[in-house]
Amino acid sequence: MSLICKFITLTCLGLPCCFLVQAQEDQLLKGRALSESYCASCHAYPSPSLLPKSIWKNQVLPQMAAMMGDQTAQDSLGVWENKTEEEITIQKKLGVYPSSPQLGNDDFQAIVDFYVAESPKTLPPQNLKEAPVLLQQVTAKKLFIEGIKTPKTSLVAVNEERRELFISDATANQLYVKDQNDELFTLPSITSPAVNYIRKAPNVFQFITVGSIAPSDLSQGAVYEMDLAANTWNKVVDQLERPVYGIWEDLEMDGKPDLLICSYGHNGGNLSIYKDGDLASKPVQLGGAGTRKVEIGDLNRDGKPDIVVLFSQGNERISVFYNKGNGQFEREKILLQFPPVMGSSYFELRDLNADGQLDLLVSNGDNWDYSSVPKPYHGFRIYENKGNEVFEEAWFYPQYGAAKAMAVDFDQDGDLDFATIAFYDELQHPEQQFLLFENMGNMTFKPRFIPEAAMGKWLTMDVGDIDGDGDKDIVLGAYAHNVMEYSKLLLRGIEEVPNVLIIENKKY
């Protein structure tokens, strides 16, 4: 004990002040140790500095208490309200909200005290960033779908073979196709919004429907298949846990492609692999909840295709499953792990600096959670592959609501640029919701914007040669998830929000 504490004579509530100070310090040390033990057991450890005091105390930690079995917190949050019996049964089976406490009240209070004491009152603004300049030699074309004034575009997908654009809207649960003559056709019915397009073979296309865009543990997703040669439209697999992405890849290198589907889920979910594309078989399942995006690449250079996956639900991470051959994969190896407030939303595995190594282009900005405040660490990042499973952050552009980043050689100079979209309610510069980053070499990228990007809020994007002129175009899909968002656009003077914005590349 310090000399100050030994000789202090003032008292607080009848006890020496030094005694109270020491007790407070002990409580905070206890809270730190408990948080590092319990919080880090489920995901990357979230530093108190990542959120304001009020958000920790009133929103995030009460959710943690409910998930640790605190019945009072569960009742206060109404965790079982507005859920069907089926979903309640699923969540109880998954053990989302335990029926008995997993942590004592005193211990949990120590965690609360630690986070409240160590967190800031408010988060700082994002760091200054390079101001975008105008993207030249492009034409922005607006596409409107009759009868849809408030777009909820859940899918835009370019089919380069036929110069077509597929569009899905969540308002009507409808799927459309725009042909090369700019005529719009309605495709056969689907049961929920389509969110992903997969090219299975020439003239055979598949569409993933999510089931529920809002968080849900119900298995209502499906895959529909359109075969133009056979003139058929079928649901080929259903009862998927909020599927959001899929690809066909020959993982066994036996000439029989396999179908990989990312089920984002909510508390459940996984990466499902249907060997040889046999949708009637039981799939191999890897990973877990929040499976958002999958890429295939030979990461260890042994000649076999490995599986690289982004998980974005709670335990945010990018992992690799090394291919052992014969349809077998090694256990998950985490390459990067993020705290759950990072909002990881998309990634691509590309060689961005032309050194022969596959790098990671990542967007972090999903803010639809228990802590929806502007976060300075949200944005777009490149993690450079240093070899031996080491990926280091080499570039960062702060952007609230960073939703998606797609690599594309837009200016056809031989290196990879990338297109990005951000989805956030209060952007100061709405025209910067879409940015094109031109690759200047040496991990330097120059941001460019178009004024037309201020006309909507863009939640989905695709790249491809839609006009058949040999270069890549960019397509954006508008999404307003409530009337308030739509009203804000109207107050800015936008008379009509386009469902889709097609950015045609006219540089070459």
LOLUM-639394 format. One line per 8 residues: number of its first residue (from 1); their letters; for each residue x, y, z of C-alpha. Coordinates in Angstrom, 3 decimals. Each point is the difference from the previous one (the first is absolute). Layout:
BEGIN
NUM) a) X,Y,Z ~ ... $
! end
This chain:
BEGIN
1) mslickfi) 0.000,0.000,0.000 ~ 1.311,3.465,-0.873 ~ 0.997,2.597,2.610 ~ -2.911,2.151,-1.129 ~ -2.431,-2.796,0.832 ~ 1.707,-0.659,3.330 ~ -0.367,3.536,1.244 ~ -3.231,1.103,-1.649 $
9) tltclglp) -2.566,0.970,2.636 ~ -3.071,0.735,-2.109 ~ -2.630,-2.703,-0.042 ~ -2.631,-1.011,-2.511 ~ -3.099,-1.636,1.379 ~ 1.885,-0.736,3.176 ~ 2.903,-1.760,-1.721 ~ 3.443,1.341,-0.858 $
17) ccflvqaq) 0.065,1.340,-3.571 ~ 3.105,-2.033,-0.755 ~ -1.904,-3.146,0.903 ~ -2.786,0.882,-2.419 ~ 2.443,0.897,-2.757 ~ 1.790,-3.308,0.469 ~ -3.327,-1.870,-0.066 ~ -0.968,1.753,-3.221 $
25) edqllkgr) 3.334,-0.867,-1.572 ~ -0.401,-3.617,1.075 ~ -3.509,-0.080,-1.520 ~ 1.293,1.364,-3.311 ~ 2.872,-2.482,-0.059 ~ -2.470,-2.773,0.678 ~ -2.277,1.281,-2.779 ~ 2.888,0.134,-2.453 $
33) alsesyca) 1.063,-3.569,0.778 ~ -3.565,-1.314,-0.228 ~ -0.680,1.822,-3.270 ~ 3.188,-1.364,-1.542 ~ -1.033,-3.476,1.073 ~ -3.693,0.013,-0.917 ~ -0.193,2.464,-2.919 ~ 3.086,-1.332,-1.739 $
41) schaypsp) -1.300,-3.567,0.271 ~ -2.642,0.703,-2.669 ~ 1.713,2.516,-2.296 ~ 2.920,2.385,-0.279 ~ 0.295,2.054,3.178 ~ -1.835,3.345,-0.363 ~ 1.890,2.844,1.622 ~ -2.142,2.409,2.044 $
49) sllpksiw) 1.296,2.784,-2.265 ~ -2.021,-1.351,-2.924 ~ -3.372,1.327,1.237 ~ -1.330,2.871,2.154 ~ -0.880,-0.576,3.660 ~ -3.741,0.315,-0.555 ~ 0.001,-2.601,-2.781 ~ 1.948,-2.506,2.096 $
57) knqvlpqm) -2.196,0.542,3.047 ~ -3.446,0.230,-1.582 ~ 0.193,-2.093,-3.151 ~ 2.927,-2.379,-0.419 ~ 0.581,-1.295,3.532 ~ -3.712,-0.647,0.672 ~ 0.029,-2.206,-3.107 ~ 3.049,-1.796,1.352 $
65) aammgdqt) -1.783,-0.492,3.319 ~ -2.975,-1.572,-1.775 ~ 2.320,-2.324,-1.925 ~ 1.704,-0.938,3.286 ~ -3.305,-1.219,1.428 ~ -1.121,3.058,1.985 ~ -3.776,-0.429,0.165 ~ -0.625,3.621,0.977 $
73) aqdslgvw) 1.905,1.212,-3.079 ~ -1.833,-2.495,-2.211 ~ -3.354,1.225,1.259 ~ 0.982,3.657,-0.278 ~ 1.183,-0.406,-3.600 ~ -2.969,-2.181,-0.931 ~ 2.234,-2.559,-1.693 ~ -2.904,-2.367,-0.661 $
81) enkteeei) -2.454,2.640,-1.185 ~ -1.108,0.210,-3.643 ~ 1.459,-3.418,-0.744 ~ -1.846,-3.030,-1.296 ~ -0.067,-3.213,2.014 ~ 2.252,-1.530,-2.643 ~ 2.660,2.664,0.404 ~ -0.196,-0.168,3.811 $
89) tiqkklgv) 0.529,-3.764,-0.203 ~ 3.022,0.471,-2.274 ~ 1.589,2.629,2.241 ~ -0.529,-2.106,3.100 ~ 1.596,-2.966,-1.758 ~ 2.961,2.210,-0.950 ~ 0.243,1.217,3.612 ~ -0.111,3.647,-1.011 $
97) ypsspqlg) -1.603,1.108,3.267 ~ 0.846,-2.489,2.779 ~ -2.673,-0.702,2.597 ~ 2.462,0.367,2.880 ~ 2.735,2.608,0.649 ~ 3.464,-0.806,-1.356 ~ 1.582,2.792,2.004 ~ -0.696,1.310,3.496 $
105) nddfqaiv) -1.609,3.433,0.463 ~ 3.036,1.412,1.794 ~ 2.352,-1.193,-2.707 ~ -2.161,1.392,-2.778 ~ -0.279,3.326,1.811 ~ 3.802,0.111,0.150 ~ 0.082,-0.328,-3.794 ~ -2.561,2.808,-0.344 $
113) dfyvaesp) 1.958,2.232,2.385 ~ 3.210,-0.619,-1.934 ~ -1.486,0.814,-3.423 ~ -1.827,3.090,1.253 ~ 3.124,1.293,1.775 ~ 2.393,-0.638,-2.898 ~ -2.148,0.994,-2.996 ~ -0.227,3.518,-1.458 $
121) ktlppqnl) -3.053,2.217,0.306 ~ -0.138,0.288,-3.795 ~ 1.961,-1.461,-2.887 ~ 2.299,2.284,-1.988 ~ -0.878,0.831,-3.619 ~ 1.670,-1.863,-2.802 ~ 3.488,1.132,-0.938 ~ 0.435,2.390,-2.862 $
129) keapvllq) 0.058,-1.820,-3.309 ~ 0.880,0.851,-3.545 ~ -2.872,1.875,-1.619 ~ -1.383,-1.774,-3.086 ~ 0.242,1.636,-3.403 ~ -2.522,-0.299,-2.812 ~ -0.021,-3.269,-1.917 ~ 0.257,0.985,-3.651 $
137) qvtakklf) -1.249,-1.680,-3.171 ~ -2.885,-1.953,1.453 ~ -3.724,0.130,-0.668 ~ -2.396,-0.588,2.881 ~ -3.316,-1.480,-1.143 ~ -3.012,-0.138,2.302 ~ -2.305,-3.006,-0.095 ~ -3.496,0.175,1.473 $
145) iegiktpk) -2.328,-2.944,0.586 ~ -3.626,0.933,-0.441 ~ -2.034,-0.216,3.195 ~ 3.003,0.132,2.386 ~ 0.422,3.521,1.392 ~ 2.031,-1.007,3.045 ~ 2.658,-2.407,-1.317 ~ 1.232,-2.895,2.096 $
153) tslvavne) 2.413,-1.411,-2.544 ~ 1.520,-3.158,1.475 ~ 1.870,-1.165,-3.119 ~ 1.644,1.423,-3.095 ~ 1.982,-2.487,-2.090 ~ 1.591,0.360,-3.420 ~ -0.246,-2.962,-2.393 ~ 2.749,0.866,-2.476 $
161) errelfis) -0.767,-2.896,-2.357 ~ -3.397,1.398,-0.914 ~ 0.600,3.658,0.963 ~ -2.791,-0.283,2.528 ~ -0.567,1.481,3.414 ~ -1.843,-1.950,2.706 ~ -1.788,2.047,2.662 ~ -1.904,-1.073,3.112 $
169) datanqly) -2.156,2.225,2.190 ~ -0.882,-0.910,3.583 ~ -3.232,2.014,-0.004 ~ -1.698,-2.260,-2.521 ~ 2.204,-3.110,0.435 ~ 0.441,0.162,-3.725 ~ 2.801,-0.735,-2.438 ~ 0.468,1.925,-3.253 $
177) vkdqndel) 2.351,-0.095,-2.975 ~ 0.975,2.936,-2.206 ~ 1.121,-1.162,-3.431 ~ 2.488,1.637,-2.361 ~ -2.825,1.953,-1.631 ~ -0.856,1.576,3.375 ~ -3.271,-1.894,0.244 ~ -0.963,-1.144,3.496 $
185) ftlpsits) -1.599,-3.404,0.560 ~ -1.407,-1.619,3.131 ~ 1.351,-3.456,0.795 ~ -2.015,-2.807,1.654 ~ -0.997,0.446,3.624 ~ 2.324,-0.379,2.978 ~ -0.942,-0.281,3.678 ~ 2.456,2.566,1.407 $
193) pavnyirk) 2.508,2.587,-1.269 ~ 2.784,-1.256,-2.248 ~ 3.442,1.079,1.236 ~ 2.487,-1.903,-2.160 ~ 0.376,-1.140,-3.610 ~ 2.081,-3.057,-0.900 ~ 1.011,-1.013,-3.502 ~ -0.123,-3.792,0.033 $
201) apnvfqfi) 0.611,-0.599,-3.713 ~ -0.654,1.764,-3.302 ~ -3.703,0.925,0.038 ~ -0.519,-1.606,3.424 ~ -0.354,2.550,2.786 ~ -0.774,-0.297,3.703 ~ -1.396,2.535,2.451 ~ 0.309,-0.133,3.777 $
209) tvgsiaps) -2.999,1.305,1.937 ~ 0.773,1.033,3.564 ~ -3.243,-0.865,1.774 ~ 0.162,2.983,2.356 ~ 2.128,3.100,-0.443 ~ -0.534,0.835,3.685 ~ 1.875,-2.175,2.529 ~ -1.741,-3.366,0.329 $
217) dlsqgavy) 0.786,-3.578,0.956 ~ -2.698,-1.420,-2.255 ~ 1.140,-2.116,-2.943 ~ -1.979,1.662,-2.785 ~ 2.679,0.540,-2.643 ~ 0.171,-1.811,-3.327 ~ 1.804,-0.360,-3.324 ~ -1.923,0.369,-3.267 $
225) emdlaant) 1.345,-1.163,-3.350 ~ -0.783,1.334,-3.451 ~ 1.002,-2.189,-2.959 ~ -0.496,1.903,-3.235 ~ 0.709,-3.014,-2.223 ~ -2.612,-2.132,1.757 ~ -2.274,2.999,0.603 ~ -0.405,-0.948,3.667 $
233) wnkvvdql) -0.174,1.826,3.325 ~ 0.315,-2.086,3.161 ~ 0.698,0.298,3.699 ~ 2.955,-2.374,0.334 ~ 0.675,0.244,3.746 ~ -1.810,1.660,2.896 ~ -0.131,0.275,3.801 ~ 3.325,1.853,0.085 $
241) erpvygiw) 1.007,2.236,2.935 ~ -0.035,3.484,-1.553 ~ 2.285,-0.848,-2.939 ~ 1.756,3.029,-1.494 ~ 2.709,-1.231,-2.388 ~ 0.941,-3.000,-2.090 ~ 2.549,-1.176,-2.570 ~ 0.757,-3.077,-2.086 $
249) edlemdgk) 3.571,-1.314,0.292 ~ 1.675,-3.327,-0.738 ~ 1.591,-0.483,3.418 ~ 1.012,-3.616,-0.622 ~ 1.339,0.767,-3.500 ~ -1.922,-2.992,-1.355 ~ -1.890,1.865,-2.713 ~ -3.163,0.134,2.134 $
257) pdllicsy) -0.640,3.478,1.415 ~ -1.201,0.318,3.599 ~ -2.536,2.578,1.221 ~ 0.972,2.126,3.006 ~ -2.706,2.011,1.785 ~ 0.548,2.554,2.765 ~ -2.841,-0.047,2.522 ~ 0.284,3.213,1.982 $
265) ghnggnls) -2.644,-1.087,2.489 ~ -0.331,1.941,3.220 ~ 1.056,-2.186,2.904 ~ 0.351,-2.985,-2.311 ~ 1.421,-0.315,-3.516 ~ 2.976,-1.592,-1.752 ~ 1.834,-0.564,-3.258 ~ -1.645,-2.918,-1.809 $
273) iykdgdla) 1.817,-1.975,-2.709 ~ -2.107,-2.168,-2.301 ~ 2.549,-2.400,-1.460 ~ -0.211,-0.409,-3.774 ~ -2.997,2.331,0.114 ~ -2.241,-2.721,1.421 ~ -2.683,2.098,1.681 ~ -1.827,-3.088,1.224 $
281) skpvqlgg) 2.980,-1.049,2.110 ~ 0.848,1.188,3.503 ~ 2.496,2.838,-0.364 ~ 3.346,0.257,1.742 ~ -0.276,2.893,2.458 ~ 2.877,2.221,1.118 ~ 0.293,3.048,2.245 ~ -3.140,1.318,1.640 $
289) agtrkvei) -2.290,2.998,0.357 ~ 0.570,3.085,-2.113 ~ 1.482,-1.713,-3.067 ~ -0.068,3.009,-2.328 ~ 2.329,-0.580,-2.961 ~ 2.225,-2.764,-1.321 ~ 2.952,0.169,-2.384 ~ 2.095,-2.791,-1.464 $
297) gdlnrdgk) 3.767,0.287,-0.398 ~ 3.143,-2.062,0.419 ~ 1.170,1.822,3.101 ~ 2.806,-2.395,0.946 ~ 1.061,-0.609,-3.618 ~ -0.266,-3.772,0.136 ~ -2.016,-0.220,-3.201 ~ -3.366,-0.574,1.701 $
305) pdivvlfs) -2.817,2.568,0.323 ~ -0.485,1.201,3.578 ~ -3.128,1.580,1.474 ~ 0.245,3.516,1.461 ~ -3.092,1.215,1.896 ~ -1.224,3.198,1.633 ~ -2.083,-0.506,3.147 ~ -1.916,3.103,1.071 $
313) qgnerisv) -2.288,-0.934,2.871 ~ 1.397,0.568,3.482 ~ 3.308,-1.790,-0.500 ~ 1.225,2.053,-2.963 ~ 2.915,-1.581,-1.807 ~ 1.514,-1.014,-3.315 ~ 1.065,-3.637,0.030 ~ 1.470,-2.581,-2.337 $
321) fynkgngq) -0.866,-3.686,-0.312 ~ 2.972,-1.644,-1.697 ~ -0.812,-2.636,-2.590 ~ 1.471,-3.385,0.931 ~ -1.328,-1.667,-3.148 ~ -2.718,-2.612,-0.506 ~ -2.644,2.404,1.239 ~ 1.656,0.444,3.403 $
329) ferekill) 0.967,3.303,1.615 ~ 2.154,0.934,2.951 ~ -1.530,1.605,3.067 ~ -0.712,3.713,-0.152 ~ 3.062,2.223,0.121 ~ -0.777,3.621,0.926 ~ 1.926,2.498,-2.133 ~ -1.533,3.197,1.397 $
337) qfppvmgs) -2.343,0.508,2.937 ~ -1.975,3.141,0.834 ~ -2.080,1.167,2.969 ~ -3.748,-0.309,-0.663 ~ -0.469,3.781,-0.379 ~ 2.240,-0.007,-3.084 ~ -2.993,-0.687,-2.243 ~ 1.806,-2.160,-2.562 $
345) syfelrdl) -2.260,-0.044,-3.046 ~ 1.925,-1.301,-3.055 ~ 3.404,-1.071,-1.255 ~ 1.850,-1.058,-3.118 ~ 3.163,-2.066,-0.389 ~ 2.085,1.729,-2.674 ~ 3.620,0.833,-0.780 ~ -0.246,3.761,0.420 $
353) nadgqldl) 3.701,0.854,-0.187 ~ 0.997,-2.457,-2.756 ~ 2.547,-1.845,2.151 ~ -1.465,-3.437,-0.683 ~ -1.610,-0.283,3.435 ~ -3.762,0.127,0.603 ~ -0.937,2.982,2.187 ~ -3.260,0.766,1.826 $
361) lvsngdnw) -2.240,2.924,-0.967 ~ -2.448,0.464,2.892 ~ -2.935,2.309,0.759 ~ -0.876,0.656,3.653 ~ -3.109,2.086,0.560 ~ -3.091,-2.051,0.817 ~ -1.600,2.135,2.706 ~ -3.360,-1.744,0.422 $
369) dyssvpkp) 0.708,-1.339,3.467 ~ -0.228,0.889,3.687 ~ 2.437,2.914,-0.369 ~ -1.113,1.991,-3.031 ~ 2.141,3.088,0.544 ~ 2.506,1.400,-2.512 ~ 3.202,-1.971,0.430 ~ 3.356,1.522,-1.001 $
377) yhgfriye) 1.514,-3.403,-0.765 ~ -2.586,-0.925,-2.646 ~ 1.154,0.149,-3.606 ~ 1.865,-1.864,-2.724 ~ 3.254,-1.849,0.594 ~ 2.627,-1.966,-1.861 ~ 1.852,-2.676,1.932 ~ 3.192,-0.844,-1.850 $
385) nkgnevfe) 1.033,-3.639,-0.153 ~ 3.465,-0.244,1.531 ~ 0.135,-3.788,-0.325 ~ -0.227,-2.729,2.624 ~ -3.631,0.951,0.842 ~ 0.987,3.537,0.996 ~ -2.244,2.809,-1.270 ~ 0.873,3.582,0.958 $
393) eawfypqy) -2.134,3.102,-0.440 ~ 1.618,1.912,-2.866 ~ -2.712,2.527,-0.860 ~ -3.067,1.503,1.678 ~ -2.622,2.474,-1.172 ~ -2.451,1.063,2.744 ~ -3.636,-0.211,-1.101 ~ -3.106,-0.250,2.146 $
401) gaakamav) -2.256,-2.841,-1.071 ~ 2.559,-1.661,-2.290 ~ -2.068,-2.760,-1.621 ~ 1.849,-1.482,-2.952 ~ 3.272,0.253,-1.928 ~ 0.551,-1.746,-3.347 ~ 3.292,-0.143,-1.870 ~ -0.167,0.945,-3.691 $
409) dfdqdgdl) 2.467,1.320,-2.576 ~ -2.293,2.897,-0.815 ~ 2.503,2.078,-1.971 ~ 1.469,-3.048,-1.777 ~ 3.605,0.839,0.845 ~ 0.853,-3.491,1.228 ~ -0.312,0.503,3.761 ~ -2.979,-0.407,2.303 $
417) dfatiafy) -2.107,2.955,1.032 ~ -3.067,-0.549,2.172 ~ -3.548,1.283,0.314 ~ -1.619,0.580,3.389 ~ -3.388,0.835,1.488 ~ -0.899,1.256,3.478 ~ -3.388,-0.250,1.700 ~ -0.514,2.427,2.847 $
425) delqhpeq) -2.815,2.318,1.051 ~ 1.790,3.302,0.526 ~ 2.804,0.244,-2.525 ~ 1.149,3.607,-0.278 ~ 0.856,-0.545,-3.648 ~ -2.649,-2.336,-1.485 ~ 1.702,0.110,-3.394 ~ 2.857,-1.920,1.637 $
433) qfllfenm) -2.143,-3.052,0.728 ~ 1.526,-1.417,-3.167 ~ 3.730,0.396,-0.574 ~ 2.360,-1.351,-2.645 ~ 3.567,-0.379,1.282 ~ 2.564,0.233,-2.784 ~ 3.152,-2.044,0.567 ~ 2.990,2.364,-0.137 $
441) gnmtfkpr) 2.524,-2.706,0.953 ~ 1.873,-0.732,3.236 ~ -3.241,-0.535,1.944 ~ -1.205,3.501,-0.830 ~ -3.580,0.498,-1.202 ~ -1.671,3.226,-1.113 ~ -3.737,0.318,0.811 ~ -2.416,1.239,-2.659 $
449) fipeaamg) -3.738,0.757,0.221 ~ -2.998,0.735,-2.194 ~ -2.693,2.570,0.947 ~ -2.790,-2.454,-0.902 ~ 0.927,-2.200,2.967 ~ -1.832,2.509,2.228 ~ -3.322,-1.058,-1.568 ~ -0.481,-3.068,2.189 $
457) kwltmdvg) 1.422,-2.278,2.665 ~ 1.865,-2.944,-1.442 ~ 0.028,-3.373,1.726 ~ 0.998,-2.277,-2.855 ~ 2.431,0.251,-2.897 ~ 1.441,-2.038,-2.858 ~ 2.622,0.502,-2.707 ~ 0.047,-1.349,-3.543 $
465) didgdgdk) -0.117,0.937,-3.665 ~ -3.716,0.675,-0.366 ~ 0.152,2.013,-3.219 ~ 2.317,-2.379,-1.879 ~ 2.730,2.539,-0.792 ~ 2.843,-1.969,1.585 ~ 0.444,1.927,3.260 ~ -1.555,-0.424,3.432 $
473) divlgaya) -3.064,1.927,1.120 ~ -1.370,0.386,3.527 ~ -3.590,-0.466,1.152 ~ -1.448,1.291,3.299 ~ -3.281,-1.040,1.642 ~ -1.927,2.478,2.182 ~ -1.462,-1.045,3.340 ~ -2.114,2.013,2.458 $
481) hnvmeysk) -0.905,-2.217,2.927 ~ -2.544,2.433,1.474 ~ -2.130,3.015,-0.915 ~ 2.295,2.380,1.896 ~ 2.949,-0.831,-2.241 ~ -2.120,0.550,-3.087 ~ -1.274,3.300,1.417 ~ 3.567,1.218,0.595 $
489) lllrgiee) 0.752,-0.526,-3.674 ~ -3.078,1.993,-0.988 ~ 0.985,2.822,2.383 ~ 3.327,0.251,-1.823 ~ -1.953,0.829,-3.144 ~ 0.049,-3.439,-1.609 ~ -3.326,-0.323,-1.768 ~ 0.231,-3.699,-0.782 $
497) vpnvliie) 2.410,-2.647,1.259 ~ 1.260,-2.363,-2.708 ~ -0.154,-3.705,0.756 ~ 3.328,-0.484,-1.738 ~ 2.859,2.217,-1.131 ~ 2.096,-1.334,-2.889 ~ 3.443,1.636,-0.262 ~ 1.162,-0.649,-3.544 $
505) nkky) 3.737,0.202,-0.576 ~ 0.619,2.314,-2.970 ~ 3.726,0.525,0.452 ~ 1.057,-2.339,-2.794 $
! end
